[in-house]
Amino acid sequence: MDVFESNLEICALRLRDHPNIAYQLCNGFDFQPQPDASVTAIFCYDAIVHFSRDLVASYLKDARRVLKPGGMALLHHSNYFWPDTTVHYGHNPRGRNHMTQALFNEYVADAGLEVVEQILMDWELPSLDCLSLSSASRLDPFWLIGSHPKWTKGSRFGSSEHREATKPRALSPNVF
Ligand SMILES: C[S@@+](CC[C@H](N)C(=O)[O-])C[C@H]1O[C@@H](n2cnc3c(N)ncnc32)[C@H](O)[C@@H]1O
């Protein structure tokens, strides 16, 4: 997934000998149009490090939606403390946006996921980045209720409320 079609085209060209890969343009703030509970793993490296806080929170929240119960997300994110929003993140070391391990953990918890393992990584500076493995609980009431026949019809997914909550909207600029 990528928010720029041209970057997907570069990947498709580079990986043309692997017909089992699918390329999906995304809206830049969540995993739509990926269906609910459809993937066992999400991997993202060297992209979220540049994302603003609201984008990180938005992707984590949607990770809970797309992950199957027990699924895992391995995400490489910033651990660079620089909450000054008047300075463009492009001026920070290696273009890292403001994020800390602790703040990321709060967003993981807010999304209803659990941190399984984390390592801080040196990247030009000591502990500039963090690699976090988070999981979706196998007993997530979100899905237990959503998949119960009694609730399926009135499920929040596909409802006008859900469509409204997930439709593209302006978030902080994240210009590359
Ligand atoms: C530094 S590149 C790294 C690409 C790839 N992970 C790699 O290691 O080669 C960051 C990628 O994130 C994409 N990107 C930027 N903002 C995004 C967003 N909000 N949602 C999804 N992808 C985004 C960019 O288009 C770019 O392809």
The ligand as a MOL file (V3000), in Angstrom:
LIG
                    3D

  0  0  0     0  0            999 V3000
M  V30 BEGIN CTAB
M  V30 COUNTS 27 29 0 0 0
M  V30 BEGIN ATOM
M  V30 1 C 10.8490 6.6270 2.7310 0
M  V30 2 S 9.6990 5.8240 1.6360 0 CHG=1
M  V30 3 C 9.9870 4.1290 2.0620 0
M  V30 4 C 9.3230 3.1500 1.1890 0
M  V30 5 C 9.5690 1.6670 1.5540 0
M  V30 6 N 9.0750 1.3720 2.8790 0
M  V30 7 C 11.0240 1.3430 1.4420 0
M  V30 8 O 11.6610 1.0560 2.4590 0
M  V30 9 O 11.5500 1.3530 0.3130 0 CHG=-1
M  V30 10 C 8.1450 6.2290 2.4240 0
M  V30 11 C 6.9200 5.8070 1.6300 0
M  V30 12 O 5.7520 6.1220 2.3980 0
M  V30 13 C 4.7440 6.6010 1.5150 0
M  V30 14 N 3.8200 7.4040 2.2820 0
M  V30 15 C 3.9620 8.6700 2.7060 0
M  V30 16 N 2.9090 9.0890 3.4230 0
M  V30 17 C 2.0450 8.0420 3.4600 0
M  V30 18 C 0.7780 7.8550 4.0490 0
M  V30 19 N 0.1810 8.8170 4.7540 0
M  V30 20 N 0.1830 6.6570 3.9090 0
M  V30 21 C 0.7780 5.6760 3.1810 0
M  V30 22 N 1.9850 5.7880 2.6050 0
M  V30 23 C 2.6110 6.9610 2.7310 0
M  V30 24 C 5.5430 7.3990 0.4840 0
M  V30 25 O 4.8090 7.6040 -0.6920 0
M  V30 26 C 6.7670 6.5210 0.2960 0
M  V30 27 O 6.5840 5.5820 -0.7250 0
M  V30 END ATOM
M  V30 BEGIN BOND
M  V30 1 1 1 2
M  V30 2 1 2 3
M  V30 3 1 2 10
M  V30 4 1 3 4
M  V30 5 1 4 5
M  V30 6 1 5 6
M  V30 7 1 5 7
M  V30 8 2 7 8
M  V30 9 1 7 9
M  V30 10 1 10 11
M  V30 11 1 11 12
M  V30 12 1 11 26
M  V30 13 1 12 13
M  V30 14 1 13 14
M  V30 15 1 13 24
M  V30 16 1 14 15
M  V30 17 1 14 23
M  V30 18 2 15 16
M  V30 19 1 16 17
M  V30 20 1 17 18
M  V30 21 2 17 23
M  V30 22 1 18 19
M  V30 23 2 18 20
M  V30 24 1 20 21
M  V30 25 2 21 22
M  V30 26 1 22 23
M  V30 27 1 24 25
M  V30 28 1 24 26
M  V30 29 1 26 27
M  V30 END BOND
M  V30 END CTAB
M  END
